[in-house]
Amino acid sequence: MIPYADFTYFGLLLYAVVPTLILGLIGKAGWRWATLATAGMLLVQYHGFLNIRPHLPVREIWIVIGFAIWQWTTVFVFARSGARAGWPFYVAVAVGLLPLAASKFFPVMSPRSEFGFLGISYITFRALDVVFCLRDKVIALPGTLDFSMFLFFFPTISAGPIDRFQRFAGEWRKTRTRNEFLVDLDGAVHRIFRGFFYKFIIAALIKQYWLEPAASSGSFAALVSYMYAYSFYLFFDFAGYSAFAIAVSYLFGVHTPENFNRPFLARNIRDFWNRWHITLSFWFRDHVYMRFLYAAMRGKWFAHKEVAPIVGYFLAFGLMGLWHGPELHYIVYGFYQAVLLSAFHIFSRWSKMHRYWREGLVSRTLAIFVTFQFVCFGLLIFSGRIGAAPLPHHVGTVEQAYCQEIRGWVWDKNQPNVTVDVEVWDGDRYLIKVSANQFRQDLVDAGYGNGRHGFRIPTPPQLKDHRSHVIHLRVAGTKQELTHSPKVVHCQ
């Protein structure tokens, strides 16, 4: 089950939220209830199966528990080793990354196998944050419960934001008064409404009326349209998820940091990454970029002082691309961002020396416009749509295929009230074409145009020869088959 993705999840969420409201109003919504609620929601979310190998299903919750033991053992051994720097630190980081690497690359090597669970990327970075903090000697070895709750705090487990242990540990065990709870409740309500508005209204409308129509065409203009549609859709969908996660966190007394701050108003690419997916970009900034920069400058690795920041950008954003996945478009996306940041770094240095760039309304507006174009093109790379075939814009299904009749429906998302023709094929042999123009109230209720998209076809006589036939139902003039096609028809 994907958190905050549909109203079924919100219905289940009430079992955690309603008692929290009651306990909070009497000043009793403490860490014990947060722990119990998290355990219950984890059991619900990870009750399904993963196919570790073909025909070897394992319940997700056992994978999650195994992951928790692995990370806790890594942190415990590293903390007890006494040596917080040098090879023990690098070994701890590598061991902590192993489950995430396996979840990304195992399915590539064995396509029918699964290993990772929803949220493993975010949880891994939380575990590594503890390793980094231990290395810097800013925390002591956390208790098992504190560590487990930091990793698996259910409001933020699947989509972030990525919290920091020092900040989280200071809040989740705090006892709140009734007044403090009411302040948190006010913050939660505001974010809940923002989340519903962003995800279930704006993002849904963009997807239905802009993104999907643009994706169904292969023209250059459609690709440009898709670029802007995807950029806005990704922001409102992801910002909606983040708002939900932060809102529920507030109910449990944890002030999870914000993840977005009007990113499309950024005046340069560096400003953009201070506004977009903030907790992830700051994680890479603090734990990868700044550490590399400090080590390079202290060790005098490069003759020119401007080389280290540029190499740091490629290191940090190359790893960010891999964090999203091993697919080529994610890696290209990471290096694209590194190129932009490197170019801006060089430009900003040059601009300070020559002072050709003057601040003003026109220059700020131009900077926002130019940055927005580069950002949207980067998100187009991230989407994987460049070079991809147009997505089908017809949906439909075969509901019945017997000796008496063949029944189903088909609908064009781009032209919701237009009738679509359906072709019936017996293997490679064309049989008949009919119009899906019959009215069905259930299609109207489901939001499929005017409902005149059903079809009932008397089974063609060519199929009634006492032999088995594999029939295909396709959108006329295309190779797109309806759901549940092909069907096997055998008339006695």
Buried (B, 14 or more C-beta within 10 A) or exposed (E): BEBBBEEEBBEBBEEBBEBBBEBBEEBBBBBEBBBEBBEBBBEBBBEEBBEBEEEEEBBBBEBBBEBBEBBBEBBBEBBEEEEBEEEBBEBBBEBBBEBBBBBBBBBEEEEEBBBBBBBBBBBBBBBBBBBBBBBEEEBEBBEEEBBBBBBBBBBBBBBBBBBBBEBBBEBBBEEBEEEBBEEBBEBBEBBBEBBBBBBBEBBBEBBEEBBBBBBBBEEEEBBBBBBBBBBBBBBBBBBBBBBBBBBBBBBBBBBBBBBBEEBBEBBBBBBBBBBBBBBBBBBBBEBBBEBBBEEBEEEEEBEEEEEBBBBBBBBBBBEBBBBBBEBEBBBBBBBBBBBBBBBBBEEEEEEEEEEEEEEEEEEEEEBBEEBBEBBBBBBBBBBBBBEEEBBBBBBBBBBEBEEEEBBBBBBBBEEEEEBBBBBBBBEEEEBBEBBBEBEBEEBBEEEBBEBBBBBBBEBBEEBBEEEEBEBBBBBBEEEBBBEBBBBEBEBE
